[in-house]
Amino acid sequence: MKNGGTAVGPKKTKERDYLFDNVKAVMLFLVALGHVVNVYMRDGAVEFTLIKYIYLFHMPVFAFVTGYFSKNPDRSREKAVTGALFPYILLQGIYILMARGMILLGLASFNTDIFNGSILLPSSAFYYLLAVFFWKLLQKDLFRFRYPLVLSLILGLLISLTKQEEFHTGYGAVFSLLIFFTAGVMCQPEMIRKLREFPRWIGVLILLIGIPVAFFTPYGIHSIRLTYEAEGFSDAQGILWRILFYAVAFLMGAAVIQLMPARRTWISGIGKASLIVYAGSTFLSPHAYILIASVLKLRSSRVLNLAGMIVFSAVLVSVCSIPVFGRLYDLIMDTIRKILLLPAETPQKTKRGRK
């Protein structure tokens, strides 16, 4: 078909970035695994080191990827409420109801000491959605500063000086992970391409070096939701550990991005359904595994228990990525938007008067 001599073809759709789908898939697996291992981390050095290793980089990578796909500050601000705040309120609300019910029935004892049942001060893993809301809302203002990365670093180091524990549990990650979000926004595709040109052995070596780092550093080095004081650090110690955490997280995150395949793989669907998988992992991990492990008596063998945690986490993220769950979630969110939001205004075509 031609219009004024110019051929008009079908509109090209932007090709999906499978590299970051694959990255998110691995990080989601580590989220689920981390939730489970956290319950058993006192069983031995392997479990304790594994949880510290996971926490060194998995949430920083999520924050970086979120920033990487938030290049347009106006669109970020426009989508902050519907894309982050609404999901947070829905999922956190369900989590609170489920947690209160399980605690009341005596079915949950894990982390009940820090559970506060609050929408405003989340103690659940859904704090990340609240952080995303604030990042997207404030992104445009953040980048009005001459050095947004330096500002993000300063805020990330200073936030944990506060003595307000509940506030920090709910909002500490907004500031302590901000540097990774900011770096993601500033990172260009050409930088990723150059990173992936490095020899693969460098990425492997960095991830291997992360093992002794996790083994020898304190558990609280990765803390993004507890204050320095709560982790037993002085203010100076906390700032120094936070700096080391930032350096290690950037290096390990870069290694993951370098090593992940950029083509569509069998795990790409998990990364594509990241929000649903994240929600499923939060609701079912570790509680579902605790029940399974109890029935199958997996804790009688540490090797069997570790294998069970890995298999459970892999199956969990795979099942949660089934498209039907995504369609159900979209239906619920569309209904919420229609109830709470005014219909979007459609631009009216203006008629030109004849001269």
Order of alpha helices (4+ residues) and beta strands (2+ residues): beta-beta-alpha-alpha-alpha-alpha-alpha-alpha-alpha-alpha-alpha-alpha-alpha-alpha-alpha-alpha-alpha-alpha-alpha
